[in-house]
């Protein structure tokens, strides 16, 4: 029961949130993952670093696929885990391309500080998001966890709509995070073309949640 597979209700045990989430991810995320995996594998082969794919889910970035290897930076993240938008590379990409009402909602809540580098001032975050839109890239520099940095790019169904975000996560001791940006951007652009050919839109890639219920999952990534 601890991991959320079963929950106790008035009539006994019932399927828990985690099992429900896994079922939703399998149903709604399968096609996007199938399209994305070859591109993610190519990016991993080129960098030998963690590669993450995430979609917008409320006020979180929901990780729907990851590739990692022995030599990659150690991150404790799993498929189906969610992290705050303001403190992760994929999250900042998704928030930058989100409708204004979502941006306003996120900024209206307290932005939790996870490390000394987390952006918690709404005005500063909004300026950062504008830069993400201009450059088509987001960087998270030890903002979710110390020791890890990431670069992320949008996967676009239209020039203004991101259905997902793709990121590479590396150790903060690696000084060439900027040099990885072109590879992440090129991979995301290629994947965007495939997404457009398959007719994906944002609503088809986001698992919905039961009313009044939030995620109880947490991972460490950037």
Order of alpha helices (4+ residues) and beta strands (2+ residues): beta-beta-alpha-beta-beta-beta-alpha-alpha-alpha-beta-beta-beta-alpha-alpha
